[in-house]
Each structure stands twice: as C-alpha cells, then as structure tokens.
Amino acid sequence: MRAATTGKTQLPTFALGTRIAGVVTEWLRVYKGLRHVCVLSPCLFNIVAEMAMREALENFNGGLRIGGRLVNSLRYADDIVLITISPEDLRDLLNRIISSGHMFDLLINKGKTKLVDNS
C-alpha cells in the first residue's frame, strides 16, 4: 500500500489556532500528508496501514490455520502478503483491503502486486 498523492501542491485542508490564557495564537495552516524526508513519515504510514488492515480483517474468518492460529496476512513496512485457502477468500479479502484503504487514502500498486498459487 502507499499513500495516495497527486504530485501537485496541496491547498491547506484546514487551519487551527491555540487558545492560551484566552488569547488565540496565530493561525496555522494544516496540509494533508507529510514530506517523505520527515522522520515521522514511516511511523505514521505504518500506523495508518495497520488501521486499514485491522478494518479490513474485522470479521474476516478466512486464512490458514497454523498451530491453532488463523493466519491471513504477513506485514512488514509497506509489504503485505495475503494468505487464503481459496480464490473466493482472496477476492473477498482484497476487496476489503481496497475498501478500507480508500478510507485512509491508501492505494494498492497493481504493478507491484504478485499472485502466488500453490495448487
């Protein structure tokens, strides 16, 4: 998954000010997203990607039982491996991830997506 960006200069999404002792400070413009050089960027991306995956996996019972545990995904940074036992489960899980990803402005890069079949 990756954050969806247009590559254009973004307009502020909102402005905020802080009230200290009854006086409002100078208004700050808040833009959506972070610069890639920001040290927080990978951490925040991982948090948002984890939130999207948890949303997608809610009430999903597909996957493979290993040692009594249900395993349906392996995740490291922005790499995700989906594990299912049927094409229907894979399609359902992928649709869930696409849907939850849209809620967080995350997209799947189809060019980097691979399918491995064990049949």
C-alpha positions as CSV (number, residue, x, y, z in Angstrom):
1,M,0.0,0.0,0.0
2,R,1.1,3.6,-0.5
3,A,-0.4,6.9,0.3
4,A,-2.4,8.4,-2.5
5,T,-0.9,11.7,-3.7
6,T,-1.5,13.8,-6.8
7,G,2.0,15.3,-7.0
8,K,0.6,18.8,-7.1
9,T,1.0,21.5,-4.4
10,Q,-1.8,20.8,-1.9
11,L,-4.0,23.5,-0.6
12,P,-4.5,23.6,3.2
13,T,-7.1,21.2,4.4
14,F,-7.9,23.3,7.5
15,A,-6.4,25.9,9.8
16,L,-6.1,25.8,13.6
17,G,-5.1,28.1,16.4
18,T,-4.3,27.5,20.0
19,R,-6.0,29.5,22.8
20,I,-3.6,30.3,25.7
21,A,-4.9,32.3,28.6
22,G,-7.9,33.4,26.5
23,V,-5.7,34.6,23.6
24,V,-5.7,32.8,20.3
25,T,-2.3,32.3,18.7
26,E,-1.5,32.9,15.1
27,W,-3.5,30.5,12.8
28,L,-1.6,27.6,11.4
29,R,-2.4,26.1,8.0
30,V,-2.5,22.3,8.1
31,Y,-1.8,20.4,5.0
32,K,-2.7,16.8,4.3
33,G,0.2,14.4,4.3
34,L,3.9,14.6,5.2
35,R,7.1,15.2,3.3
36,H,8.9,12.0,2.6
37,V,12.0,13.3,4.3
38,C,10.1,13.7,7.6
39,V,11.3,11.2,10.2
40,L,7.7,10.6,11.3
41,S,6.6,9.6,7.9
42,P,7.4,5.9,8.1
43,C,5.9,5.6,11.6
44,L,2.7,7.4,10.7
45,F,2.4,5.4,7.5
46,N,2.7,2.1,9.5
47,I,0.1,3.3,11.9
48,V,-2.4,4.2,9.2
49,A,-1.7,1.0,7.2
50,E,-2.2,-1.1,10.4
51,M,-5.5,0.7,11.0
52,A,-6.6,0.0,7.4
53,M,-5.6,-3.7,7.7
54,R,-7.4,-4.1,11.1
55,E,-10.5,-2.6,9.5
56,A,-10.3,-5.0,6.5
57,L,-9.7,-8.0,8.7
58,E,-12.6,-7.3,11.1
59,N,-15.0,-10.3,10.9
60,F,-12.9,-12.0,8.2
61,N,-12.6,-15.7,9.0
62,G,-10.5,-16.8,6.0
63,G,-6.9,-17.8,6.1
64,L,-4.8,-20.7,7.0
65,R,-4.6,-22.4,10.5
66,I,-1.1,-22.8,11.7
67,G,-0.5,-24.1,15.2
68,G,-4.2,-23.4,16.0
69,R,-3.9,-19.7,15.0
70,L,-5.6,-18.3,12.0
71,V,-3.0,-16.6,9.7
72,N,-4.4,-14.4,6.9
73,S,-1.6,-11.8,6.4
74,L,2.0,-11.1,6.9
75,R,3.0,-7.5,7.1
76,Y,6.4,-5.7,7.1
77,A,6.5,-1.9,6.4
78,D,4.5,-1.4,3.2
79,D,4.7,-5.1,2.1
80,I,1.7,-7.2,2.7
81,V,1.3,-11.0,2.0
82,L,-2.3,-12.2,2.0
83,I,-2.9,-15.9,2.8
84,T,-6.1,-17.6,2.0
85,I,-7.1,-21.2,1.1
86,S,-9.5,-20.3,-1.8
87,P,-9.6,-17.7,-4.6
88,E,-13.0,-16.6,-3.3
89,D,-11.5,-15.8,0.1
90,L,-8.6,-14.0,-1.6
91,R,-11.0,-11.9,-3.7
92,D,-13.1,-11.0,-0.6
93,L,-10.0,-10.1,1.5
94,L,-8.6,-8.0,-1.4
95,N,-11.9,-6.1,-1.8
96,R,-12.0,-5.5,2.0
97,I,-8.4,-4.1,1.9
98,I,-9.2,-1.9,-1.1
99,S,-12.3,-0.6,0.6
100,S,-10.6,0.1,3.9
101,G,-7.6,1.6,2.1
102,H,-9.8,4.2,0.5
103,M,-11.0,5.3,3.9
104,F,-7.4,6.2,4.7
105,D,-6.3,7.4,1.2
106,L,-4.2,4.3,0.7
107,L,-3.9,2.6,-2.7
108,I,-2.6,-0.8,-3.9
109,N,0.0,-0.5,-6.6
110,K,-1.2,-3.1,-9.2
111,G,2.2,-3.0,-10.9
112,K,3.9,-4.3,-7.8
113,T,1.2,-6.9,-6.9
114,K,2.0,-10.6,-7.4
115,L,-0.1,-13.7,-7.1
116,V,1.4,-17.0,-5.9
117,D,-0.7,-20.1,-6.3
118,N,0.2,-23.4,-4.5
119,S,-2.1,-25.7,-6.5
